[in-house]
């Protein structure tokens, strides 16, 4: 079973910025690009666990603030030469409201 969780209104997430959704098992970073696309990733770099929500958003990627690893916002894949992946979540904007889809076991607090 899946469910959609409303996060915020689109304008409440700054362009090239993020917002964090805290669940009972992890934090999820919700990113807004300069062209108003929304993406959601587990808020933990696969390298050393750095908070991706505090990274720099550019194009469709985020750079981890700890060691400059670049992660593709669309797939969660680390961009070369580094390797790895972070879990990504489906995200949407409807009527100006940002939502992400979670599995049943990741319930918002």
BALUM-650711 format. One line per 8 residues: number of its first residue (from 1); their letters; for each residue x, y, z of N, C-alpha, C. Coordinates in steps of 0.001 Angstrom, whole numbers. Example, Ala and Ser with C-alpha at 12.3 -4.5 7.8 and 13.67 -1.06 7.14 Angstrom:
1> AS> 13190/-5690/7800/12300/-4500/7800/13200/-3300/7800 ~ 12850/-2250/7080/13670/-1060/7140/12900/30/7870
END
This chain:
1> XXXXXXXX> 841/-1188/0/0/0/0/880/1244/0 ~ 485/2257/-747/1214/3522/-778/266/4633/-383 ~ 857/5730/45/35/6886/351/803/8153/18 ~ 71/9187/-317/652/10486/-635/555/11363/601 ~ 1654/12025/926/1723/12922/2081/1901/14348/1570 ~ 1008/15235/1970/1157/16647/1603/2275/17251/2440 ~ 3204/17934/1770/4375/18502/2432/4202/19995/2696 ~ 3896/20744/1641/3824/22201/1750/3234/22753/460
9> XXXXXXXX> 2969/24024/458/2629/24697/-793/3939/24914/-1552 ~ 3875/24893/-2858/5072/25034/-3684/5870/26272/-3312 ~ 5202/27376/-3104/5918/28630/-2812/6600/28626/-1439 ~ 6292/27660/-588/6947/27555/722/8305/26857/653 ~ 8611/26258/-485/9924/25643/-690/10693/26579/-1613 ~ 11813/27126/-1170/12524/28095/-2015/13092/27435/-3269 ~ 13109/28186/-4370/13779/27691/-5571/15225/27396/-5230 ~ 15728/26279/-5752/17086/25800/-5478/17287/25526/-3991
17> XXXXXXXX> 16201/25168/-3323/16260/24869/-1891/15524/23588/-1578 ~ 15297/23370/-275/14649/22133/150/13851/22343/1420 ~ 13130/21300/1748/12368/21222/2989/12504/19781/3472 ~ 12466/19555/4769/12658/18209/5307/11356/17689/5911 ~ 11009/16461/5526/9896/15744/6114/10492/14711/7059 ~ 10140/14792/8331/10627/13827/9322/9603/12715/9459 ~ 10061/11466/9309/9187/10318/9510/9671/9585/10753 ~ 8981/8532/11119/9393/7783/12303/10670/6980/12076
25> XXXXXXXX> 11105/6823/10824/12307/6036/10543/13427/6803/9864 ~ 13138/7979/9277/14169/8730/8555/13682/10131/8242 ~ 14597/10936/7706/14258/12248/7178/14278/12167/5656 ~ 13339/12877/5027/13263/12927/3574/13397/14387/3157 ~ 14339/14647/2242/14548/15998/1725/13692/16179/478 ~ 12928/17263/436/12085/17588/-710/12695/18830/-1352 ~ 13128/18690/-2608/13860/19738/-3316/13000/20410/-4368 ~ 13271/21705/-4582/12623/22462/-5667/13723/23009/-6562
33> XXXXXXXX> 13615/22732/-7855/14609/23240/-8797/14247/24651/-9234 ~ 15136/25253/-10005/14898/26608/-10488/13692/26670/-11426 ~ 13376/25540/-12090/12223/25512/-12985/10988/24882/-12317 ~ 10968/24901/-10979/9823/24490/-10159/9502/22994/-10201 ~ 10462/22162/-10584/10254/20723/-10457/10533/20325/-9011 ~ 9844/19295/-8548/9969/18827/-7171/10502/17403/-7173 ~ 11458/17144/-6275/12046/15815/-6131/12195/15515/-4643 ~ 12198/14237/-4305/12339/13842/-2901/13349/12695/-2791
41> XXXXXXXX> 14303/12853/-1870/15340/11862/-1612/15467/11638/-113 ~ 15904/10454/258/16290/10236/1651/17369/11264/1968 ~ 17252/11928/3111/18138/13040/3457/19462/12535/4034 ~ 20145/11683/3269/21396/11107/3746/22260/10713/2556 ~ 23406/11360/2411/24324/11047/1324/24835/9610/1493 ~ 24917/8843/403/25389/7467/521/26875/7358/886 ~ 27604/8451/825/29029/8429/1146/29264/8377/2647 ~ 28895/9435/3354/29123/9519/4806/27895/9989/5564
49> XXXXXXXX> 26720/9952/4907/25480/10307/5591/25218/11794/5728 ~ 25897/12606/4943/25691/14055/5024/24255/14445/4716 ~ 23772/15542/5313/22391/15981/5104/22218/16636/3734 ~ 21653/15909/2785/21486/16440/1431/20613/17687/1409 ~ 19695/17801/2359/18814/18972/2423/19598/20263/2646 ~ 20822/20160/3123/21660/21339/3344/22647/21553/2203 ~ 22526/20737/1151/23426/20841/15/23006/21925/-960 ~ 23799/22065/-2014/23538/23062/-3049/22790/22386/-4188
57> XXXXXXXX> 21613/22938/-4528/20802/22426/-5625/21209/23167/-6895 ~ 21481/22396/-7953/21852/22976/-9247/21320/22059/-10337 ~ 20718/22664/-11359/20079/21890/-12422/19149/20846/-11788 ~ 19391/19563/-12034/18582/18492/-11451/19456/17623/-10561 ~ 20304/18283/-9768/21224/17577/-8871/21373/18366/-7576 ~ 21892/17672/-6569/22234/18318/-5303/23658/17884/-4960 ~ 24443/18835/-4430/25801/18532/-4003/25818/18430/-2492 ~ 26283/17292/-1970/26344/17069/-523/27244/18116/123
65> XXXXXXXX> 26828/18684/1249/27627/19724/1893/28895/19203/2569 ~ 29016/17901/2776/30194/17383/3476/31388/17142/2566 ~ 31181/16412/1470/32319/16014/641/32079/16232/-851 ~ 31096/17068/-1185/30830/17476/-2568/30401/16363/-3513 ~ 29836/15283/-2986/29275/14265/-3872/28033/14855/-4529 ~ 27849/14581/-5810/26701/15094/-6554/25705/13953/-6786 ~ 24431/14219/-6440/23384/13213/-6552/22317/13715/-7525 ~ 21928/12863/-8464/20875/13189/-9420/19532/13178/-8689
73> XXXXXXXX> 18824/14296/-8716/17546/14398/-8014/16472/13503/-8623 ~ 16584/13209/-9918/15565/12400/-10594/15649/10926/-10237 ~ 16874/10431/-9984/17059/8992/-9792/17668/8613/-8451 ~ 18316/9557/-7788/19038/9250/-6561/20432/8715/-6810 ~ 20811/8552/-8074/22131/8024/-8429/23210/9076/-8201 ~ 24340/8624/-7677/25499/9493/-7522/26102/9712/-8909 ~ 26467/10956/-9200/27061/11297/-10485/28569/11105/-10400 ~ 29161/10484/-11434/30585/10124/-11458/31514/11275/-11152
81> XXXXXXXX> 32713/10962/-10707/33326/9641/-10707/32931/8790/-9493 ~ 32213/9368/-8534/31808/8602/-7350/30683/7639/-7718 ~ 30421/6663/-6852/29378/5682/-7121/28496/5496/-5901 ~ 27225/5224/-6140/26289/4967/-5059/24901/5427/-5449 ~ 23982/5289/-4516/22595/5646/-4775/21914/5961/-3444 ~ 20977/6881/-3487/20152/7191/-2332/18694/6986/-2755 ~ 17861/6518/-1825/16463/6238/-2163/15744/7525/-2559 ~ 14985/7449/-3657/14181/8599/-4073/12706/8218/-4006
89> XXXXXXXX> 11870/9223/-3871/10427/9055/-3712/9702/9812/-4814 ~ 8556/9294/-5229/7718/9994/-6199/7225/11293/-5560 ~ 7211/12351/-6362/6755/13654/-5879/5857/14287/-6942 ~ 4921/15112/-6487/4023/15788/-7430/3573/17118/-6851 ~ 3094/17972/-7747/2479/19241/-7358/1098/19270/-7987 ~ 78/19394/-7158/-1301/19521/-7634/-1942/20702/-6937 ~ -2506/21600/-7724/-3157/22801/-7184/-2223/23556/-6244 ~ -932/23571/-6577/41/24316/-5789/503/23618/-4523
97> XXXXXXXX> 62/22373/-4290/437/21623/-3094/1425/20518/-3467 ~ 2545/20468/-2749/3579/19464/-2971/3273/18239/-2117 ~ 3312/17065/-2747/3092/15801/-2047/4163/14808/-2468 ~ 4485/13879/-1562/5358/12771/-1920/4660/11476/-1548 ~ 5025/10421/-2261/4410/9115/-2026/5340/8290/-1157 ~ 4796/7796/-61/5552/6963/871/4972/5566/895 ~ 5802/4624/1241/5304/3284/1525/4613/3323/2879 ~ 3796/2343/3162/3007/2306/4396/3898/2350/5643
105> XXXXX> 5096/1712/5603/5929/1658/6787/6650/2967/7103 ~ 6619/3945/6218/7262/5245/6471/6163/6273/6685 ~ 5651/6370/7853/4530/7251/8162/5035/8549/8787 ~ 4502/9673/8321/4915/10968/8843/4517/11114/10301 ~ 5347/11855/11027/5054/12122/12439/4002/13196/12599
END
